[in-house]
């Protein structure tokens, strides 16, 4: 399936000079969503994945159906302050400032093979923080997968070495 044909380019959004990749048309297409779920589930099953973690909020849209398809637990990686305690967190750099991801301390278990799902890989900071967070809980991050990767931003370079990275569409 040609997912790229469903992704809408929005020039100068959210600011001048940025070409925003709008995934809304992909999410509105049931065939596309089924294709994404099937592809990621098949890919992650081969990695012996025992749980799926996804990054708040758009990663949830793709990660939760994959977890359901694989019949494995779903671990939400939330923005700071959205989960009840006890939680663990990881800070990461943004263009202007910092942000924090948090997970429940019961979200992942020691030695569990877990994959991270997100919508888009840009600079890699959020996904790297997610991996750091899960590893702090004792989980083994086996793969980090994305629907879209902006290769020109070299986000893979910030992700942990030795962790498998997969994207379905590249720009």
Secondary structure by P-SEA (a helix, b strand, c coil): ccccccbbbbcccccccccccccccccccaaaaaaaaaaaaaaaaaacccbbbbcccccccccaaaaaaacbbbbbbcccccccccccbbbbbccccbbbbbbcccccccccbbbbbbcccccaaaaaaaaaaaaaacccccbbbbccccccccccccccccbbbbbcccc
